[in-house]
Amino acid sequence: MWDTLEVTHEGTNEVKKARKHIVIQEYEMFRMLKGETIAEVQKRFMHIINHLMSLDKTFEKEKLNIKILKCLDRAWQPKVTAISESIGRLPKQEQGEKA
């Protein structure tokens, strides 16, 4: 009975795995959209992270911070540089990878 409820609610293991791969790809491809505010970026980013965490994916806070800094557009470059230099965590080559 419990197994039937679990599969009905969460899907089979194959469905969970496929869902996880799709959301991981969304995370990897995540970028700030043109005209998007920082609040909107943060909301979209947290939605993806929360979805991945519900699928048992874990993240280190430092990696999430670096990811969000790398996804910001060029208008944010001075702030990204200042934050990166203050924490000394984002290598110079990664700063230049923004689209």
PDB file as gemmi writes it, atoms N, CA and C in Angstrom:
CRYST1    1.000    1.000    1.000  90.00  90.00  90.00 P 1                      
ATOM      1  N   MET A   1       0.823  -1.195   0.000  1.00  0.00           N  
ATOM      2  CA  MET A   1       0.000   0.000   0.000  1.00  0.00           C  
ATOM      3  C   MET A   1       0.876   1.272   0.000  1.00  0.00           C  
ATOM      4  N   TRP A   2       1.857   1.326   0.919  1.00  0.00           N  
ATOM      5  CA  TRP A   2       2.737   2.491   1.012  1.00  0.00           C  
ATOM      6  C   TRP A   2       3.523   2.690  -0.277  1.00  0.00           C  
ATOM      7  N   ASP A   3       4.027   1.593  -0.851  1.00  0.00           N  
ATOM      8  CA  ASP A   3       4.794   1.683  -2.105  1.00  0.00           C  
ATOM      9  C   ASP A   3       3.945   2.265  -3.232  1.00  0.00           C  
ATOM     10  N   THR A   4       2.692   1.857  -3.307  1.00  0.00           N  
ATOM     11  CA  THR A   4       1.780   2.365  -4.334  1.00  0.00           C  
ATOM     12  C   THR A   4       1.568   3.865  -4.164  1.00  0.00           C  
ATOM     13  N   LEU A   5       1.367   4.304  -2.924  1.00  0.00           N  
ATOM     14  CA  LEU A   5       1.198   5.732  -2.663  1.00  0.00           C  
ATOM     15  C   LEU A   5       2.451   6.523  -3.024  1.00  0.00           C  
ATOM     16  N   GLU A   6       3.618   5.971  -2.673  1.00  0.00           N  
ATOM     17  CA  GLU A   6       4.876   6.650  -2.966  1.00  0.00           C  
ATOM     18  C   GLU A   6       5.088   6.804  -4.476  1.00  0.00           C  
ATOM     19  N   VAL A   7       4.868   5.729  -5.238  1.00  0.00           N  
ATOM     20  CA  VAL A   7       5.038   5.787  -6.689  1.00  0.00           C  
ATOM     21  C   VAL A   7       4.027   6.740  -7.310  1.00  0.00           C  
ATOM     22  N   THR A   8       2.797   6.724  -6.817  1.00  0.00           N  
ATOM     23  CA  THR A   8       1.761   7.612  -7.336  1.00  0.00           C  
ATOM     24  C   THR A   8       2.115   9.073  -7.098  1.00  0.00           C  
ATOM     25  N   HIS A   9       2.628   9.362  -5.914  1.00  0.00           N  
ATOM     26  CA  HIS A   9       2.939  10.745  -5.553  1.00  0.00           C  
ATOM     27  C   HIS A   9       4.259  11.228  -6.154  1.00  0.00           C  
ATOM     28  N   GLU A  10       5.314  10.417  -6.038  1.00  0.00           N  
ATOM     29  CA  GLU A  10       6.656  10.853  -6.432  1.00  0.00           C  
ATOM     30  C   GLU A  10       7.106  10.319  -7.786  1.00  0.00           C  
ATOM     31  N   GLY A  11       6.470   9.289  -8.289  1.00  0.00           N  
ATOM     32  CA  GLY A  11       6.878   8.681  -9.553  1.00  0.00           C  
ATOM     33  C   GLY A  11       7.838   7.531  -9.312  1.00  0.00           C  
ATOM     34  N   THR A  12       8.115   6.786 -10.360  1.00  0.00           N  
ATOM     35  CA  THR A  12       9.049   5.671 -10.254  1.00  0.00           C  
ATOM     36  C   THR A  12      10.466   6.212 -10.141  1.00  0.00           C  
ATOM     37  N   ASN A  13      11.401   5.332  -9.849  1.00  0.00           N  
ATOM     38  CA  ASN A  13      12.806   5.753  -9.749  1.00  0.00           C  
ATOM     39  C   ASN A  13      13.298   6.341 -11.070  1.00  0.00           C  
ATOM     40  N   GLU A  14      12.837   5.775 -12.188  1.00  0.00           N  
ATOM     41  CA  GLU A  14      13.244   6.284 -13.497  1.00  0.00           C  
ATOM     42  C   GLU A  14      12.720   7.710 -13.719  1.00  0.00           C  
ATOM     43  N   VAL A  15      11.487   7.956 -13.301  1.00  0.00           N  
ATOM     44  CA  VAL A  15      10.898   9.290 -13.434  1.00  0.00           C  
ATOM     45  C   VAL A  15      11.665  10.285 -12.565  1.00  0.00           C  
ATOM     46  N   LYS A  16      11.974   9.890 -11.326  1.00  0.00           N  
ATOM     47  CA  LYS A  16      12.729  10.770 -10.426  1.00  0.00           C  
ATOM     48  C   LYS A  16      14.096  11.089 -11.018  1.00  0.00           C  
ATOM     49  N   LYS A  17      14.752  10.067 -11.576  1.00  0.00           N  
ATOM     50  CA  LYS A  17      16.079  10.263 -12.147  1.00  0.00           C  
ATOM     51  C   LYS A  17      16.010  11.206 -13.348  1.00  0.00           C  
ATOM     52  N   ALA A  18      15.019  11.021 -14.207  1.00  0.00           N  
ATOM     53  CA  ALA A  18      14.863  11.892 -15.375  1.00  0.00           C  
ATOM     54  C   ALA A  18      14.578  13.324 -14.945  1.00  0.00           C  
ATOM     55  N   ARG A  19      13.702  13.495 -13.950  1.00  0.00           N  
ATOM     56  CA  ARG A  19      13.372  14.829 -13.442  1.00  0.00           C  
ATOM     57  C   ARG A  19      14.627  15.498 -12.877  1.00  0.00           C  
ATOM     58  N   LYS A  20      15.416  14.731 -12.138  1.00  0.00           N  
ATOM     59  CA  LYS A  20      16.642  15.261 -11.535  1.00  0.00           C  
ATOM     60  C   LYS A  20      17.616  15.723 -12.620  1.00  0.00           C  
ATOM     61  N   HIS A  21      17.778  14.950 -13.679  1.00  0.00           N  
ATOM     62  CA  HIS A  21      18.696  15.324 -14.761  1.00  0.00           C  
ATOM     63  C   HIS A  21      18.237  16.594 -15.476  1.00  0.00           C  
ATOM     64  N   ILE A  22      16.941  16.739 -15.661  1.00  0.00           N  
ATOM     65  CA  ILE A  22      16.407  17.940 -16.309  1.00  0.00           C  
ATOM     66  C   ILE A  22      16.687  19.179 -15.462  1.00  0.00           C  
ATOM     67  N   VAL A  23      16.460  19.071 -14.166  1.00  0.00           N  
ATOM     68  CA  VAL A  23      16.664  20.227 -13.287  1.00  0.00           C  
ATOM     69  C   VAL A  23      18.154  20.513 -13.114  1.00  0.00           C  
ATOM     70  N   ILE A  24      19.002  19.487 -13.109  1.00  0.00           N  
ATOM     71  CA  ILE A  24      20.452  19.700 -13.056  1.00  0.00           C  
ATOM     72  C   ILE A  24      20.898  20.474 -14.300  1.00  0.00           C  
ATOM     73  N   GLN A  25      20.342  20.130 -15.455  1.00  0.00           N  
ATOM     74  CA  GLN A  25      20.682  20.861 -16.677  1.00  0.00           C  
ATOM     75  C   GLN A  25      20.236  22.318 -16.577  1.00  0.00           C  
ATOM     76  N   GLU A  26      19.048  22.556 -16.011  1.00  0.00           N  
ATOM     77  CA  GLU A  26      18.585  23.938 -15.798  1.00  0.00           C  
ATOM     78  C   GLU A  26      19.574  24.684 -14.917  1.00  0.00           C  
ATOM     79  N   TYR A  27      20.062  24.031 -13.864  1.00  0.00           N  
ATOM     80  CA  TYR A  27      21.037  24.640 -12.948  1.00  0.00           C  
ATOM     81  C   TYR A  27      22.331  24.972 -13.696  1.00  0.00           C  
ATOM     82  N   GLU A  28      22.825  24.020 -14.465  1.00  0.00           N  
ATOM     83  CA  GLU A  28      24.088  24.216 -15.172  1.00  0.00           C  
ATOM     84  C   GLU A  28      24.004  25.316 -16.227  1.00  0.00           C  
ATOM     85  N   MET A  29      22.843  25.472 -16.854  1.00  0.00           N  
ATOM     86  CA  MET A  29      22.660  26.454 -17.916  1.00  0.00           C  
ATOM     87  C   MET A  29      22.143  27.800 -17.388  1.00  0.00           C  
ATOM     88  N   PHE A  30      21.969  27.917 -16.096  1.00  0.00           N  
ATOM     89  CA  PHE A  30      21.350  29.099 -15.497  1.00  0.00           C  
ATOM     90  C   PHE A  30      22.152  30.362 -15.805  1.00  0.00           C  
ATOM     91  N   ARG A  31      21.473  31.384 -16.296  1.00  0.00           N  
ATOM     92  CA  ARG A  31      22.054  32.699 -16.574  1.00  0.00           C  
ATOM     93  C   ARG A  31      21.013  33.762 -16.278  1.00  0.00           C  
ATOM     94  N   MET A  32      21.481  34.949 -15.974  1.00  0.00           N  
ATOM     95  CA  MET A  32      20.595  36.093 -15.801  1.00  0.00           C  
ATOM     96  C   MET A  32      20.019  36.462 -17.166  1.00  0.00           C  
ATOM     97  N   LEU A  33      18.709  36.660 -17.223  1.00  0.00           N  
ATOM     98  CA  LEU A  33      18.055  37.022 -18.477  1.00  0.00           C  
ATOM     99  C   LEU A  33      18.112  38.533 -18.686  1.00  0.00           C  
ATOM    100  N   LYS A  34      18.104  38.929 -19.936  1.00  0.00           N  
ATOM    101  CA  LYS A  34      18.150  40.363 -20.266  1.00  0.00           C  
ATOM    102  C   LYS A  34      16.931  41.059 -19.660  1.00  0.00           C  
ATOM    103  N   GLY A  35      17.176  42.156 -18.957  1.00  0.00           N  
ATOM    104  CA  GLY A  35      16.108  42.933 -18.339  1.00  0.00           C  
ATOM    105  C   GLY A  35      15.608  42.368 -17.019  1.00  0.00           C  
ATOM    106  N   GLU A  36      16.192  41.301 -16.546  1.00  0.00           N  
ATOM    107  CA  GLU A  36      15.753  40.662 -15.308  1.00  0.00           C  
ATOM    108  C   GLU A  36      16.374  41.371 -14.099  1.00  0.00           C  
ATOM    109  N   THR A  37      15.590  41.552 -13.042  1.00  0.00           N  
ATOM    110  CA  THR A  37      16.119  42.165 -11.820  1.00  0.00           C  
ATOM    111  C   THR A  37      16.853  41.114 -11.004  1.00  0.00           C  
ATOM    112  N   ILE A  38      17.668  41.582 -10.068  1.00  0.00           N  
ATOM    113  CA  ILE A  38      18.409  40.655  -9.209  1.00  0.00           C  
ATOM    114  C   ILE A  38      17.436  39.834  -8.356  1.00  0.00           C  
ATOM    115  N   ALA A  39      16.316  40.422  -7.966  1.00  0.00           N  
ATOM    116  CA  ALA A  39      15.306  39.688  -7.189  1.00  0.00           C  
ATOM    117  C   ALA A  39      14.701  38.559  -8.019  1.00  0.00           C  
ATOM    118  N   GLU A  40      14.460  38.822  -9.291  1.00  0.00           N  
ATOM    119  CA  GLU A  40      13.913  37.794 -10.177  1.00  0.00           C  
ATOM    120  C   GLU A  40      14.924  36.672 -10.412  1.00  0.00           C  
ATOM    121  N   VAL A  41      16.194  37.034 -10.556  1.00  0.00           N  
ATOM    122  CA  VAL A  41      17.252  36.035 -10.716  1.00  0.00           C  
ATOM    123  C   VAL A  41      17.298  35.135  -9.482  1.00  0.00           C  
ATOM    124  N   GLN A  42      17.289  35.772  -8.321  1.00  0.00           N  
ATOM    125  CA  GLN A  42      17.369  35.019  -7.071  1.00  0.00           C  
ATOM    126  C   GLN A  42      16.165  34.095  -6.916  1.00  0.00           C  
ATOM    127  N   LYS A  43      14.988  34.566  -7.283  1.00  0.00           N  
ATOM    128  CA  LYS A  43      13.773  33.750  -7.175  1.00  0.00           C  
ATOM    129  C   LYS A  43      13.859  32.529  -8.094  1.00  0.00           C  
ATOM    130  N   ARG A  44      14.264  32.725  -9.349  1.00  0.00           N  
ATOM    131  CA  ARG A  44      14.404  31.602 -10.286  1.00  0.00           C  
ATOM    132  C   ARG A  44      15.464  30.620  -9.817  1.00  0.00           C  
ATOM    133  N   PHE A  45      16.597  31.165  -9.343  1.00  0.00           N  
ATOM    134  CA  PHE A  45      17.708  30.330  -8.880  1.00  0.00           C  
ATOM    135  C   PHE A  45      17.280  29.480  -7.690  1.00  0.00           C  
ATOM    136  N   MET A  46      16.621  30.097  -6.720  1.00  0.00           N  
ATOM    137  CA  MET A  46      16.192  29.351  -5.532  1.00  0.00           C  
ATOM    138  C   MET A  46      15.137  28.309  -5.876  1.00  0.00           C  
ATOM    139  N   HIS A  47      14.295  28.586  -6.862  1.00  0.00           N  
ATOM    140  CA  HIS A  47      13.307  27.601  -7.297  1.00  0.00           C  
ATOM    141  C   HIS A  47      14.019  26.341  -7.816  1.00  0.00           C  
ATOM    142  N   ILE A  48      15.046  26.533  -8.626  1.00  0.00           N  
ATOM    143  CA  ILE A  48      15.815  25.402  -9.158  1.00  0.00           C  
ATOM    144  C   ILE A  48      16.525  24.664  -8.026  1.00  0.00           C  
ATOM    145  N   ILE A  49      17.170  25.402  -7.134  1.00  0.00           N  
ATOM    146  CA  ILE A  49      17.895  24.776  -6.019  1.00  0.00           C  
ATOM    147  C   ILE A  49      16.939  23.989  -5.131  1.00  0.00           C  
ATOM    148  N   ASN A  50      15.801  24.586  -4.784  1.00  0.00           N  
ATOM    149  CA  ASN A  50      14.822  23.892  -3.944  1.00  0.00           C  
ATOM    150  C   ASN A  50      14.304  22.631  -4.619  1.00  0.00           C  
ATOM    151  N   HIS A  51      14.082  22.703  -5.923  1.00  0.00           N  
ATOM    152  CA  HIS A  51      13.621  21.531  -6.662  1.00  0.00           C  
ATOM    153  C   HIS A  51      14.678  20.429  -6.612  1.00  0.00           C  
ATOM    154  N   LEU A  52      15.945  20.798  -6.823  1.00  0.00           N  
ATOM    155  CA  LEU A  52      17.019  19.804  -6.763  1.00  0.00           C  
ATOM    156  C   LEU A  52      17.171  19.215  -5.358  1.00  0.00           C  
ATOM    157  N   MET A  53      17.034  20.052  -4.356  1.00  0.00           N  
ATOM    158  CA  MET A  53      17.141  19.549  -2.981  1.00  0.00           C  
ATOM    159  C   MET A  53      16.003  18.577  -2.667  1.00  0.00           C  
ATOM    160  N   SER A  54      14.819  18.812  -3.228  1.00  0.00           N  
ATOM    161  CA  SER A  54      13.709  17.885  -3.023  1.00  0.00           C  
ATOM    162  C   SER A  54      13.966  16.554  -3.726  1.00  0.00           C  
ATOM    163  N   LEU A  55      14.883  16.556  -4.695  1.00  0.00           N  
ATOM    164  CA  LEU A  55      15.277  15.338  -5.397  1.00  0.00           C  
ATOM    165  C   LEU A  55      16.592  14.772  -4.848  1.00  0.00           C  
ATOM    166  N   ASP A  56      16.937  15.168  -3.611  1.00  0.00           N  
ATOM    167  CA  ASP A  56      18.105  14.657  -2.871  1.00  0.00           C  
ATOM    168  C   ASP A  56      19.459  15.103  -3.412  1.00  0.00           C  
ATOM    169  N   LYS A  57      19.505  16.220  -4.109  1.00  0.00           N  
ATOM    170  CA  LYS A  57      20.776  16.805  -4.551  1.00  0.00           C  
ATOM    171  C   LYS A  57      21.200  17.812  -3.488  1.00  0.00           C  
ATOM    172  N   THR A  58      22.464  17.762  -3.092  1.00  0.00           N  
ATOM    173  CA  THR A  58      22.956  18.692  -2.078  1.00  0.00           C  
ATOM    174  C   THR A  58      23.999  19.620  -2.693  1.00  0.00           C  
ATOM    175  N   PHE A  59      24.142  20.789  -2.081  1.00  0.00           N  
ATOM    176  CA  PHE A  59      25.077  21.805  -2.559  1.00  0.00           C  
ATOM    177  C   PHE A  59      25.816  22.421  -1.380  1.00  0.00           C  
ATOM    178  N   GLU A  60      27.075  22.784  -1.632  1.00  0.00           N  
ATOM    179  CA  GLU A  60      27.816  23.578  -0.658  1.00  0.00           C  
ATOM    180  C   GLU A  60      27.434  25.038  -0.902  1.00  0.00           C  
ATOM    181  N   LYS A  61      27.280  25.799   0.174  1.00  0.00           N  
ATOM    182  CA  LYS A  61      26.901  27.214   0.038  1.00  0.00           C  
ATOM    183  C   LYS A  61      27.905  27.978  -0.819  1.00  0.00           C  
ATOM    184  N   GLU A  62      29.185  27.665  -0.664  1.00  0.00           N  
ATOM    185  CA  GLU A  62      30.219  28.358  -1.437  1.00  0.00           C  
ATOM    186  C   GLU A  62      30.024  28.145  -2.939  1.00  0.00           C  
ATOM    187  N   LYS A  63      29.676  26.920  -3.347  1.00  0.00           N  
ATOM    188  CA  LYS A  63      29.471  26.645  -4.765  1.00  0.00           C  
ATOM    189  C   LYS A  63      28.233  27.369  -5.298  1.00  0.00           C  
ATOM    190  N   LEU A  64      27.195  27.465  -4.469  1.00  0.00           N  
ATOM    191  CA  LEU A  64      26.003  28.209  -4.881  1.00  0.00           C  
ATOM    192  C   LEU A  64      26.313  29.690  -5.045  1.00  0.00           C  
ATOM    193  N   ASN A  65      27.099  30.235  -4.112  1.00  0.00           N  
ATOM    194  CA  ASN A  65      27.482  31.650  -4.199  1.00  0.00           C  
ATOM    195  C   ASN A  65      28.287  31.927  -5.465  1.00  0.00           C  
ATOM    196  N   ILE A  66      29.226  31.058  -5.771  1.00  0.00           N  
ATOM    197  CA  ILE A  66      30.033  31.231  -6.982  1.00  0.00           C  
ATOM    198  C   ILE A  66      29.159  31.107  -8.218  1.00  0.00           C  
ATOM    199  N   LYS A  67      28.245  30.149  -8.220  1.00  0.00           N  
ATOM    200  CA  LYS A  67      27.349  29.952  -9.364  1.00  0.00           C  
ATOM    201  C   LYS A  67      26.511  31.207  -9.624  1.00  0.00           C  
ATOM    202  N   ILE A  68      25.942  31.772  -8.578  1.00  0.00           N  
ATOM    203  CA  ILE A  68      25.087  32.954  -8.767  1.00  0.00           C  
ATOM    204  C   ILE A  68      25.916  34.149  -9.241  1.00  0.00           C  
ATOM    205  N   LEU A  69      27.138  34.287  -8.747  1.00  0.00           N  
ATOM    206  CA  LEU A  69      28.002  35.378  -9.214  1.00  0.00           C  
ATOM    207  C   LEU A  69      28.365  35.203 -10.689  1.00  0.00           C  
ATOM    208  N   LYS A  70      28.616  33.969 -11.098  1.00  0.00           N  
ATOM    209  CA  LYS A  70      29.003  33.701 -12.485  1.00  0.00           C  
ATOM    210  C   LYS A  70      27.848  33.887 -13.468  1.00  0.00           C  
ATOM    211  N   CYS A  71      26.616  33.784 -12.994  1.00  0.00           N  
ATOM    212  CA  CYS A  71      25.466  33.864 -13.908  1.00  0.00           C  
ATOM    213  C   CYS A  71      25.035  35.300 -14.196  1.00  0.00           C  
ATOM    214  N   LEU A  72      25.517  36.258 -13.432  1.00  0.00           N  
ATOM    215  CA  LEU A  72      25.074  37.641 -13.604  1.00  0.00           C  
ATOM    216  C   LEU A  72      25.629  38.236 -14.893  1.00  0.00           C  
ATOM    217  N   ASP A  73      24.875  39.168 -15.503  1.00  0.00           N  
ATOM    218  CA  ASP A  73      25.322  39.763 -16.758  1.00  0.00           C  
ATOM    219  C   ASP A  73      26.419  40.810 -16.515  1.00  0.00           C  
ATOM    220  N   ARG A  74      26.939  41.335 -17.609  1.00  0.00           N  
ATOM    221  CA  ARG A  74      28.095  42.252 -17.550  1.00  0.00           C  
ATOM    222  C   ARG A  74      27.836  43.518 -16.734  1.00  0.00           C  
ATOM    223  N   ALA A  75      26.609  43.954 -16.657  1.00  0.00           N  
ATOM    224  CA  ALA A  75      26.297  45.153 -15.872  1.00  0.00           C  
ATOM    225  C   ALA A  75      26.655  44.961 -14.402  1.00  0.00           C  
ATOM    226  N   TRP A  76      26.695  43.734 -13.950  1.00  0.00           N  
ATOM    227  CA  TRP A  76      27.013  43.415 -12.558  1.00  0.00           C  
ATOM    228  C   TRP A  76      28.497  43.143 -12.345  1.00  0.00           C  
ATOM    229  N   GLN A  77      29.303  43.191 -13.400  1.00  0.00           N  
ATOM    230  CA  GLN A  77      30.722  42.840 -13.310  1.00  0.00           C  
ATOM    231  C   GLN A  77      31.483  43.584 -12.209  1.00  0.00           C  
ATOM    232  N   PRO A  78      31.318  44.902 -12.046  1.00  0.00           N  
ATOM    233  CA  PRO A  78      32.067  45.579 -10.967  1.00  0.00           C  
ATOM    234  C   PRO A  78      31.723  45.032  -9.576  1.00  0.00           C  
ATOM    235  N   LYS A  79      30.449  44.731  -9.360  1.00  0.00           N  
ATOM    236  CA  LYS A  79      30.045  44.184  -8.063  1.00  0.00           C  
ATOM    237  C   LYS A  79      30.550  42.764  -7.882  1.00  0.00           C  
ATOM    238  N   VAL A  80      30.505  41.970  -8.950  1.00  0.00           N  
ATOM    239  CA  VAL A  80      31.014  40.597  -8.889  1.00  0.00           C  
ATOM    240  C   VAL A  80      32.503  40.621  -8.560  1.00  0.00           C  
ATOM    241  N   THR A  81      33.239  41.508  -9.206  1.00  0.00           N  
ATOM    242  CA  THR A  81      34.677  41.628  -8.946  1.00  0.00           C  
ATOM    243  C   THR A  81      34.940  42.019  -7.497  1.00  0.00           C  
ATOM    244  N   ALA A  82      34.207  43.001  -6.997  1.00  0.00           N  
ATOM    245  CA  ALA A  82      34.383  43.450  -5.610  1.00  0.00           C  
ATOM    246  C   ALA A  82      34.079  42.327  -4.622  1.00  0.00           C  
ATOM    247  N   ILE A  83      32.990  41.621  -4.846  1.00  0.00           N  
ATOM    248  CA  ILE A  83      32.627  40.509  -3.952  1.00  0.00           C  
ATOM    249  C   ILE A  83      33.673  39.410  -4.045  1.00  0.00           C  
ATOM    250  N   SER A  84      34.081  39.075  -5.257  1.00  0.00           N  
ATOM    251  CA  SER A  84      35.069  38.010  -5.457  1.00  0.00           C  
ATOM    252  C   SER A  84      36.393  38.342  -4.781  1.00  0.00           C  
ATOM    253  N   GLU A  85      36.831  39.578  -4.926  1.00  0.00           N  
ATOM    254  CA  GLU A  85      38.097  39.980  -4.307  1.00  0.00           C  
ATOM    255  C   GLU A  85      37.984  39.996  -2.794  1.00  0.00           C  
ATOM    256  N   SER A  86      36.817  40.351  -2.289  1.00  0.00           N  
ATOM    257  CA  SER A  86      36.666  40.410  -0.834  1.00  0.00           C  
ATOM    258  C   SER A  86      36.664  39.024  -0.198  1.00  0.00           C  
ATOM    259  N   ILE A  87      36.166  38.024  -0.928  1.00  0.00           N  
ATOM    260  CA  ILE A  87      36.174  36.669  -0.364  1.00  0.00           C  
ATOM    261  C   ILE A  87      37.315  35.826  -0.909  1.00  0.00           C  
ATOM    262  N   GLY A  88      37.919  36.280  -2.017  1.00  0.00           N  
ATOM    263  CA  GLY A  88      39.062  35.573  -2.576  1.00  0.00           C  
ATOM    264  C   GLY A  88      38.749  34.162  -3.041  1.00  0.00           C  
ATOM    265  N   ARG A  89      37.531  33.913  -3.467  1.00  0.00           N  
ATOM    266  CA  ARG A  89      37.125  32.554  -3.825  1.00  0.00           C  
ATOM    267  C   ARG A  89      36.932  32.311  -5.315  1.00  0.00           C  
ATOM    268  N   LEU A  90      36.694  33.339  -6.090  1.00  0.00           N  
ATOM    269  CA  LEU A  90      36.380  33.167  -7.503  1.00  0.00           C  
ATOM    270  C   LEU A  90      37.627  33.453  -8.332  1.00  0.00           C  
ATOM    271  N   PRO A  91      38.220  32.425  -8.916  1.00  0.00           N  
ATOM    272  CA  PRO A  91      39.426  32.649  -9.719  1.00  0.00           C  
ATOM    273  C   PRO A  91      39.161  33.613 -10.874  1.00  0.00           C  
ATOM    274  N   LYS A  92      40.189  34.380 -11.248  1.00  0.00           N  
ATOM    275  CA  LYS A  92      40.068  35.387 -12.308  1.00  0.00           C  
ATOM    276  C   LYS A  92      39.535  34.785 -13.602  1.00  0.00           C  
ATOM    277  N   GLN A  93      39.971  33.586 -13.983  1.00  0.00           N  
ATOM    278  CA  GLN A  93      39.514  32.984 -15.231  1.00  0.00           C  
ATOM    279  C   GLN A  93      38.014  32.741 -15.219  1.00  0.00           C  
ATOM    280  N   GLU A  94      37.420  32.414 -14.074  1.00  0.00           N  
ATOM    281  CA  GLU A  94      35.987  32.185 -13.990  1.00  0.00           C  
ATOM    282  C   GLU A  94      35.216  33.496 -14.085  1.00  0.00           C  
ATOM    283  N   GLN A  95      35.794  34.594 -13.638  1.00  0.00           N  
ATOM    284  CA  GLN A  95      35.123  35.887 -13.722  1.00  0.00           C  
ATOM    285  C   GLN A  95      34.912  36.281 -15.181  1.00  0.00           C  
ATOM    286  N   GLY A  96      35.848  35.920 -16.045  1.00  0.00           N  
ATOM    287  CA  GLY A  96      35.771  36.288 -17.447  1.00  0.00           C  
ATOM    288  C   GLY A  96      34.860  35.401 -18.278  1.00  0.00           C  
ATOM    289  N   GLU A  97      34.263  34.363 -17.681  1.00  0.00           N  
ATOM    290  CA  GLU A  97      33.445  33.420 -18.434  1.00  0.00           C  
ATOM    291  C   GLU A  97      31.995  33.873 -18.595  1.00  0.00           C  
ATOM    292  N   LYS A  98      31.611  34.980 -18.045  1.00  0.00           N  
ATOM    293  CA  LYS A  98      30.221  35.444 -18.136  1.00  0.00           C  
ATOM    294  C   LYS A  98      29.858  35.801 -19.562  1.00  0.00           C  
ATOM    295  N   ALA A  99      28.608  35.499 -19.935  1.00  0.00           N  
ATOM    296  CA  ALA A  99      28.137  35.812 -21.290  1.00  0.00           C  
ATOM    297  C   ALA A  99      27.569  37.205 -21.351  1.00  0.00           C  
TER     298      ALA A  99                                                      
END                                                                             
